[in-house]
Amino acid sequence: MATRQENVTLLERSTTKSPRLYKVKLLNDDYTTMEFVIEVLQVFFAMGTEQAMQVMLKVHNEGSAICGVYPKDIAETKVQQVTGYATQHGHPLRCQMEEN
């Protein structure tokens, strides 16, 4: 029994680059409470209480801290969510992203 073989063109594997990643940072201010920063870290960055406390203290003591590293669209969304949430609750908490 003979098998029929067709001409098949194989596509070369393209090397796909990983998406650029962006750091999302919280910035210290003199008005936002430590409790609110911890809440933000837990709600928007899925941190446990202990990790959120450590990141909050870093923001407080060093002026800023990285909350996470994400692809651009997710990082932009996180910044918008945190900024909007802070504004809704009367806090001037600032969040920014920068290329990793």
N, C-alpha and C positions, 0 to 999 in steps of 0.2 A: 504494500500500500504506500503510495507516494504521497508526500505532503507538499502542499503548494505554499511557497514562500513568497510573500509580497515585498515590494520595495518599501522599506520603512525608513523615514528620515528621523534620526534622533536629534533632539534639541540639546544643545550644549547646556550644561548647568551654568546658570548665571550666578555669579557671586553676589549675593544680596548683602547689602550693608545693614548693620543694625541701625535702628533709628537713633538720631542724636538724642542725648539725654540732657535733661535740665534739672538743676537743683532748685528746690522750693525752700525758701528761707523765711523765717519770721524775724522781724526787726523789733528791737526793744523801744519802748516809749515810756514816758513818766506817768501815764494815766491808766493803761490797761492793767487790770488786776492779774495777779499770778494765777488765781483760780480760773479766770476766763481763758488764759493762755492754755492751761492744762485741759480745759474743756475742748478747746479748738483742736488740740493735738489728738485727743481721744476721738472726737467726732469725725474729723476730716483726714486724719492720718493713721487711724486704727491703732493707736498706741495704748498700751496698758498704763495704769496709774504710775507705776515706778518709772517707766521710760519717759512718759510725758513730764513727770516731775524733773527728771534729769535734763531734758531738752529745754524746759522752761527756765531752769536755773542757768543753763548755758546762754540763753537769750538774755536773761537778766544780767549776768556777770560779764559777758563778752560782747553784748550788743546785737548779736544775731546768732542763729543756729539753723542748720539744715534739717528740715523735717522729712525730706524724702527726695528721691531722684526718679524722674519719670520721663517718658516721651513728651514732646512739646505740647501736644493737644491736652494730655492729662495734666501736665504742669500748669498750663494756662487755666484750665478748669479749676484746679485746686486754688490758685491765686484768686480767681473771681469768687469762688465759694467762700473762702476765708474772709476776704475783704467785705463782701456783702453781708456775711453773718456778723462781723464785727460792727459794721455800720448800723445794722438793725438793732444791735444791742448797745449802741451808744459808745463804742470803744474805737479809738483811733489806731488800732492794731494794723500794722502794715505787713504785707506778705509780698514777696517778689520772687522772680525766677531768674536764673542765670545759667548759661550753657556750662555743662559739666566739663 
